[in-house]
Amino acid sequence: MSGNTTERRALAMLKTFEQAGKRVVSVSVDGRKIEVKFLEEKNTDEFDGLDMRHGQT
């Protein structure tokens, strides 16, 4: 077995996601399975405030 345990890999993943700006709510380890849950953020449409009609001045 390698020296890199599942728990250490989970912590490394947590650090990587947080450095990338993701907000992690929870991390669970079950054997070799790692589950990461993120804070659900409202996806804003970058074109929401623009008038997208074509051909009108």
BATOR-395442 format. One line per field, with one value per residue: residue in one letter; residue number from 1; x, y, z of N, C-alpha, C in turn. Coordinates in nm, 4 decimals. Layout:
BEGIN
res (A, ...) .
n (NUM, ...) .
n_X (X, ...) .
n_Y (Y, ...) .
n_Z (Z, ...) .
ca_X (X, ...) .
ca_Y (Y, ...) .
ca_Z (Z, ...) .
c_X (X, ...) .
c_Y (Y, ...) .
c_Z (Z, ...) .
END
This chain:
BEGIN
res (M, S, G, N, T, T, E, R, R, A, L, A, M, L, K, T, F, E, Q, A, G, K, R, V, V, S, V, S, V, D, G, R, K, I, E, V, K, F, L, E, E, K, N, T, D, E, F, D, G, L, D, M, R, H, G, Q, T) .
n (1, 2, 3, 4, 5, 6, 7, 8, 9, 10, 11, 12, 13, 14, 15, 16, 17, 18, 19, 20, 21, 22, 23, 24, 25, 26, 27, 28, 29, 30, 31, 32, 33, 34, 35, 36, 37, 38, 39, 40, 41, 42, 43, 44, 45, 46, 47, 48, 49, 50, 51, 52, 53, 54, 55, 56, 57) .
n_X (0.0848, 0.0506, 0.2030, 0.0257, -0.2619, -0.6195, -0.7496, -0.5598, -0.5484, -0.8069, -0.7931, -0.6041, -0.7492, -0.9550, -0.8120, -0.7188, -0.9611, -1.0639, -0.8655, -0.9121, -1.1370, -1.3791, -1.6531, -1.6546, -1.8739, -1.8877, -1.6823, -1.6599, -1.5346, -1.5358, -1.4117, -1.2354, -1.3625, -1.4232, -1.6201, -1.7228, -1.8953, -2.0343, -2.1035, -2.4057, -2.4282, -2.6008, -2.6336, -2.5535, -2.6665, -2.4598, -2.5468, -2.7876, -2.8712, -2.8592, -2.9887, -3.0951, -3.2089, -3.2268, -3.1469, -3.2874, -3.2814) .
n_Y (-0.1179, 0.2221, 0.5257, 0.7297, 0.7910, 0.7436, 0.9395, 1.1439, 1.2039, 1.3014, 1.5331, 1.6740, 1.7107, 1.8724, 2.1037, 2.1813, 2.2330, 2.4450, 2.6368, 2.6868, 2.8321, 2.7140, 2.6439, 2.4303, 2.2135, 1.9680, 1.6785, 1.3393, 1.0204, 0.6910, 0.3992, 0.3466, 0.5385, 0.8777, 1.1494, 1.4654, 1.7520, 2.0449, 2.3936, 2.5076, 2.7405, 3.0176, 3.0189, 3.2764, 3.4371, 3.5690, 3.7226, 3.8206, 4.0869, 4.2117, 4.3458, 4.1394, 4.1561, 4.1377, 4.3359, 4.5691, 4.9131) .
n_Z (0.0000, -0.0747, 0.0576, 0.0454, 0.1716, 0.1511, 0.2962, 0.3007, 0.0296, -0.0014, 0.1562, 0.0071, -0.2281, -0.1289, -0.0564, -0.3107, -0.4506, -0.2956, -0.3350, -0.5988, -0.5872, -0.5373, -0.3233, -0.0695, 0.0908, 0.2273, 0.2869, 0.2383, 0.3257, 0.2277, 0.2594, -0.0266, -0.1637, -0.2331, -0.1561, -0.2493, -0.1620, -0.2894, -0.2289, -0.3437, -0.5855, -0.7180, -1.0576, -1.2564, -1.5448, -1.7810, -1.9881, -1.9145, -1.8574, -2.1036, -2.4075, -2.6474, -2.8987, -3.2516, -3.5347, -3.4805, -3.4189) .
ca_X (0.0000, 0.1304, 0.1972, -0.0756, -0.3889, -0.7393, -0.7765, -0.4660, -0.5932, -0.9268, -0.7474, -0.5393, -0.8577, -1.0211, -0.7242, -0.7180, -1.0896, -1.0760, -0.7758, -0.9737, -1.2524, -1.5010, -1.6887, -1.6815, -1.9607, -1.8471, -1.6016, -1.6765, -1.4497, -1.5926, -1.3186, -1.1551, -1.4514, -1.4212, -1.7340, -1.7090, -2.0177, -2.0070, -2.2104, -2.4746, -2.4353, -2.6919, -2.5640, -2.6063, -2.6473, -2.3830, -2.6186, -2.9204, -2.9061, -2.8389, -3.0985, -3.0416, -3.2893, -3.1435, -3.2023, -3.3608, -3.1925) .
ca_Y (0.0000, 0.3441, 0.6145, 0.8316, 0.7319, 0.8044, 1.0619, 1.2470, 1.2436, 1.3831, 1.6639, 1.7401, 1.7537, 1.9841, 2.2204, 2.2199, 2.2933, 2.5739, 2.7297, 2.7188, 2.9182, 2.6370, 2.6399, 2.2911, 2.1999, 1.8505, 1.5743, 1.2128, 0.9118, 0.5601, 0.3057, 0.4171, 0.6351, 1.0135, 1.2271, 1.6068, 1.8274, 2.1868, 2.4876, 2.5379, 2.8833, 3.0524, 3.0490, 3.3965, 3.4454, 3.6894, 3.7995, 3.8467, 4.2283, 4.2653, 4.3345, 4.0524, 4.1628, 4.1567, 4.4120, 4.6872, 5.0188) .
ca_Z (0.0000, -0.0838, 0.1732, 0.0224, 0.2111, 0.0945, 0.3708, 0.2532, -0.1037, 0.0179, 0.2025, -0.1066, -0.3164, -0.0616, -0.0705, -0.4519, -0.4846, -0.2283, -0.4024, -0.7276, -0.5627, -0.5120, -0.1820, -0.0328, 0.2073, 0.3028, 0.2238, 0.3098, 0.2775, 0.2575, 0.1975, -0.1275, -0.2280, -0.1792, -0.2043, -0.2178, -0.1891, -0.3041, -0.2026, -0.4686, -0.6108, -0.8256, -1.1823, -1.3186, -1.6885, -1.8081, -2.0892, -1.8606, -1.8642, -2.2374, -2.5028, -2.7521, -3.0222, -3.3709, -3.6444, -3.4373, -3.3673) .
c_X (0.0887, 0.1133, 0.0910, -0.2127, -0.5048, -0.7715, -0.6847, -0.5042, -0.7165, -0.8885, -0.6801, -0.6448, -0.9293, -0.9403, -0.7249, -0.8473, -1.1041, -0.9833, -0.8315, -1.0990, -1.3828, -1.5271, -1.7355, -1.7636, -1.9175, -1.7634, -1.6229, -1.5927, -1.5125, -1.5076, -1.2275, -1.2358, -1.4434, -1.5375, -1.7188, -1.8387, -1.9836, -2.1287, -2.2744, -2.4878, -2.5296, -2.6099, -2.6294, -2.5721, -2.5770, -2.4508, -2.7573, -2.9623, -2.8931, -2.9637, -3.0453, -3.1233, -3.1987, -3.2188, -3.2828, -3.2629, -3.2657) .
c_Y (0.1233, 0.4292, 0.7217, 0.7716, 0.8059, 0.9353, 1.1753, 1.2952, 1.3330, 1.5234, 1.7424, 1.7907, 1.8752, 2.1122, 2.2720, 2.2889, 2.4310, 2.6779, 2.7728, 2.8042, 2.8455, 2.6357, 2.4993, 2.2880, 2.0815, 1.7570, 1.4482, 1.1053, 0.7809, 0.4557, 0.3813, 0.5249, 0.7697, 1.0889, 1.3707, 1.6761, 1.9756, 2.2693, 2.5220, 2.6879, 2.9073, 3.0898, 3.1706, 3.3953, 3.5761, 3.7771, 3.8416, 3.9931, 4.2900, 4.2463, 4.2588, 4.0545, 4.1985, 4.2424, 4.5337, 4.7872, 5.1131) .
c_Z (0.0000, 0.0414, 0.1601, 0.0521, 0.1463, 0.1649, 0.3263, 0.1143, -0.0946, 0.0644, 0.0907, -0.2056, -0.2590, -0.0795, -0.2144, -0.4918, -0.4212, -0.2911, -0.5378, -0.7113, -0.5412, -0.3615, -0.1473, 0.0953, 0.2924, 0.2172, 0.3058, 0.2423, 0.3230, 0.1865, 0.1019, -0.1992, -0.1559, -0.2411, -0.1559, -0.2556, -0.1877, -0.2674, -0.3365, -0.4809, -0.7263, -0.9483, -1.2465, -1.4665, -1.7191, -1.9134, -2.0407, -1.8777, -2.0021, -2.3234, -2.6243, -2.8819, -3.1388, -3.4737, -3.6054, -3.3794, -3.2776) .
END
